[in-house]
Amino acid sequence: MKKRLFIYLIFTLLAVSACVESEIDRDNLHYETGVTAFNEVEKALDAIFIPLDEALLVDAFSEYIDDYGLADGSNLLEVWLDAEDLYFPDYRVRNSGNLWSVVDGADTLFTVDTGGESLFATGSIWSYIEYGETTEQVIGYIGEGCFMYRLSGYSAEIYNGYYFLYEIVDAELVVDIEDIDKTVVTRIPESDFNLSGNLKIISNTYYSYWGGNKDGYREVEMTATFPESIPLRHKYWPNHGRFYSEGSYIIDIEDLTLGMSGSVDVTIVPVSSYSREVTVIFRGDTVVI
C-alpha cells in the first residue's frame, strides 16, 4: 500500500467532483467543461510536489547531521535520532553513499540519489524513486531559489472531495521560490513561489469532455502550459491558507479515444490579500469563478 509522509491541505476552492456527469457536454452546459479542466489542473498541482518536498527534507536531515555531528563520530547515533525526530518523526532514515532512503519497518517509502551534491549546490541533480515505482523523478537546483522539476509517469494522489484517486502526470517545470531559506523551506506548498513550464495529466476516465460515458472509459490528456513571461504565482498565508493567486495559462485537452481536442484559457487575478478571481474561457463561453 502506498504511504505518504504528508497529508496536504486541499484548496478550499476545489469543491467540484472529478466525477463529471455525462450531461456536462450538452450545448447549454459545455462551459462547465472548461471549469472542470481548470479544477483538475489545480488538484494535480496540489499533488505533485511530494518528491520535491521529500528531497528538501532529506537535504535538511543531511545538513543537520553535518552541523551537529562531532568530527570523531562519537555522537552520530544521538544526532541521527534527533534528526529523525525532527524531519521524519514516524519513520527511519538509512544512508549508503549517495543513496538516502526513508523506511517504515521493512518498507522503503522512497529513495533519493544525491549524486554526492547538496540539493542547494547550483547545478545539482537529484533523482527520486517512490515506493512501488520504477521511474525516477528529477530535481535540480538552478540557483537563486529556482528548481528544475521533472516528473515522468508520476502517479499523483489526487483528492476529489470524497476519496483519493491516482492520475499519471508528466511535467517540465521551474519552481522559483521567493525569499528562499533552506533552513525553513521544507514544504513547497507552505511557501510563495512562481511556476513556469508545462504539466500533463493522463487520465483513463469514464467521462469525456465531448460526450457521455455510455461507451465506458476514455483516455484524456490535459496539458497546462505556464509561460515564463507570465508565471503562475502561488501565495501562502500562515493561518489563512494558500492558492494560486495570479497567472495566465492555457489547458490543451485531447480526447484520444474520440479524436477531439480543444483549449481552455485561464486567467487568475488577485482581488485582495486572501481572494482571487478566475476567468475561464472554453468554446467561446466565459465563466468567472
Buried (B, 14 or more C-beta within 10 A) or exposed (E): EEBBBEEBEBBEBBEBEBEBEEEBBEEEEBBBBBBBBBBBBBBBBBBBBBBBBBBBBBBBBBBBBEEBBEEEEEEEEEBBEBBBEEBBEEBBBEBEEEEBBBBBEEEBBBBBBBBEBBBBBEEBBBBBBBBEBEBBBBBBBBEEBBBBBBBEEBBBBBBBEEEEBEBBBBBBBBBBBEEBEBEEBBBBBBBBBBBBBBBBBBBEBBBBBBBBBEEEEBBBBBBBBBBEEBBBBBBBEEEEEBBBBBBBBBBBBBBEBBEBEBBBBBBBEBEEEEEBEBBBBBEEBEBEE
